[in-house]
Amino acid sequence: MIKKILGISFKKDGQHSPLYVQLESEIIQLICRGVLKPGQALPSSRELAQSLQLNRKTVVVPRSVY
């Protein structure tokens, strides 16, 4: 659901940046476009990981950025 609402997509072919870097970049872009507001609360790491179909560790790594 989060994935559809925010329009986040990932390239999982191994030839692009690590998924946690892609996630960080996507969230920064969402803030820049005004979809997310700076400081806005995001779902828990478990919910975000499940919604984005990522491992929770992949989601936890960049959370210190946002």
VEXKOL-864780 format. One line per field, with one value per residue (C-alpha): residue number from 1; residue in one letter; x, y, z. Coordinates in steps of 0.05 Angstrom, whole numbers, plus 5000, padded with zeros to 4 digits. Layout:
nuti <- (NUM/...)
tortor <- (A/...)
east <- (X/...)
north <- (Y/...)
up <- (Z/...)
This chain:
nuti <- (1/2/3/4/5/6/7/8/9/10/11/12/13/14/15/16/17/18/19/20/21/22/23/24/25/26/27/28/29/30/31/32/33/34/35/36/37/38/39/40/41/42/43/44/45/46/47/48/49/50/51/52/53/54/55/56/57/58/59/60/61/62/63/64/65/66)
tortor <- (M/I/K/K/I/L/G/I/S/F/K/K/D/G/Q/H/S/P/L/Y/V/Q/L/E/S/E/I/I/Q/L/I/C/R/G/V/L/K/P/G/Q/A/L/P/S/S/R/E/L/A/Q/S/L/Q/L/N/R/K/T/V/V/V/P/R/S/V/Y)
east <- (5000/5055/5090/5029/5014/5085/5103/5168/5201/5268/5317/5337/5381/5447/5473/5445/5457/5442/5368/5378/5411/5353/5303/5340/5340/5266/5247/5289/5256/5187/5205/5231/5167/5124/5093/5124/5136/5203/5197/5133/5127/5136/5107/5145/5205/5167/5106/5149/5191/5129/5094/5156/5172/5242/5280/5271/5347/5345/5293/5328/5395/5374/5323/5377/5375/5302)
north <- (5000/5049/5031/5050/5113/5141/5113/5082/5032/4996/4966/4899/4874/4885/4935/4996/5026/4984/4982/5023/5079/5076/5080/5140/5175/5160/5190/5252/5261/5253/5308/5353/5343/5359/5289/5282/5340/5346/5314/5277/5210/5149/5080/5034/4999/4933/4962/4999/4938/4895/4946/4956/4881/4893/4863/4903/4914/4948/4997/5009/5029/5095/5114/5155/5202/5219)
up <- (5000/5018/4954/4913/4952/4949/4880/4904/4858/4862/4813/4842/4785/4823/4772/4809/4878/4939/4957/5021/4979/4929/4987/5017/4949/4937/5005/4993/4925/4957/5006/4951/4910/4970/4975/5044/5091/5127/5195/5176/5211/5167/5181/5228/5197/5197/5162/5112/5097/5088/5043/5000/4999/5027/5084/5148/5153/5086/5112/5179/5150/5118/5172/5207/5147/5151)
